[in-house]
Every structure is written in structure tokens, then in C-alpha cells.
Amino acid sequence: MGSTIRLLLGGAALGQVVPKILTSEPAKRCYVQCIAAGMRAKASYLDLVEQARAEVGDMVAEATYMNEQTAAAGDSE
């Protein structure tokens, strides 16, 4: 029974302290830094996707050209 009371008191103490810690100025700076890092990662990812999309577009254009050349060669035979 003593451990139950200790757990209850510990939970109540944490319930009072944790919100103050989470809304403190250092915590807010940490949140902002984490969000900024996430935004940088997203921008980097989007750049990578755009580069890949451009390369695939080039390959599709080249394949289309090759197919047109093959079809034109087949028509002339």
C-alpha cells in the first residue's frame, strides 16, 4: 500500500512539473530547432525528388525518340 501512495504522489508531482518544463523557454527553443531541422530535411528531400524526376523525364524523352526512330525505320522498309 505504501508503494501505491508513493506512485500516486509521484504522479501528482510530475503532473505539476512536466507542463512547466514543456512550456519553458529552453524547451520552446528546442522545438523550434527541431522544426527547422525537419523543414531543412524536407527541402533536401524535395530537391532530390525533383532531380530524380528530371532524370526520369530525360530517359522517357530519349526512349520516345528511339521508338519514333524505330517506327520510322520500320515504315520505310
C-alpha positions as CSV (number, residue, x, y, z in Angstrom):
1,M,0.0,0.0,0.0
2,G,2.9,2.4,0.7
3,S,4.2,2.0,-2.8
4,T,0.8,2.9,-4.2
5,I,0.7,6.1,-2.3
6,R,4.3,6.9,-3.4
7,L,3.3,6.3,-7.0
8,L,0.2,8.5,-6.6
9,L,2.2,11.3,-5.1
10,G,5.0,10.9,-7.7
11,G,2.4,11.1,-10.5
12,A,0.8,14.2,-8.9
13,A,4.3,15.9,-8.7
14,L,5.1,15.0,-12.3
15,G,1.7,16.4,-13.3
16,Q,2.6,19.7,-11.8
17,V,6.2,19.9,-13.1
18,V,6.0,18.5,-16.6
19,P,3.8,21.2,-18.1
20,K,6.1,23.8,-16.8
21,I,9.1,22.1,-18.3
22,L,7.4,21.6,-21.6
23,T,6.4,25.3,-21.9
24,S,9.7,26.7,-20.7
25,E,11.8,28.9,-22.9
26,P,14.6,26.3,-23.5
27,A,12.0,23.7,-24.4
28,K,10.5,26.1,-26.9
29,R,13.9,26.8,-28.5
30,C,14.4,23.1,-28.8
31,Y,11.0,22.7,-30.5
32,V,11.9,25.5,-32.9
33,Q,15.2,23.9,-33.7
34,C,13.6,20.5,-34.3
35,I,11.0,22.0,-36.6
36,A,13.7,23.9,-38.5
37,A,15.7,20.7,-39.0
38,G,12.6,19.0,-40.3
39,M,12.0,21.8,-42.7
40,R,15.6,21.5,-44.0
41,A,15.3,17.8,-44.4
42,K,12.0,18.2,-46.3
43,A,13.6,20.8,-48.6
44,S,16.6,18.4,-49.2
45,Y,14.2,15.5,-50.0
46,L,12.2,17.6,-52.4
47,D,15.3,18.7,-54.2
48,L,16.3,15.0,-54.5
49,V,12.9,14.1,-55.8
50,E,13.0,16.9,-58.4
51,Q,16.4,15.8,-59.7
52,A,15.2,12.2,-60.0
53,R,12.0,13.4,-61.8
54,A,14.1,15.4,-64.3
55,E,16.4,12.4,-65.0
56,V,13.4,10.1,-65.5
57,G,11.8,12.7,-67.8
58,D,15.0,12.8,-69.9
59,M,15.1,9.0,-70.1
60,V,11.4,8.9,-71.2
61,A,12.0,11.5,-73.8
62,E,15.0,9.6,-75.1
63,A,13.0,6.3,-75.2
64,T,10.2,8.0,-77.0
65,Y,12.7,9.4,-79.6
66,M,14.2,5.9,-80.0
67,N,10.7,4.4,-80.5
68,E,9.8,7.0,-83.1
69,Q,13.1,6.3,-85.0
70,T,12.4,2.6,-84.9
71,A,8.9,3.1,-86.1
72,A,10.1,5.4,-88.9
73,A,12.7,2.9,-90.0
74,G,10.1,0.1,-90.0
75,D,7.7,2.2,-92.1
76,S,10.4,2.9,-94.7
77,E,11.1,-0.8,-95.2
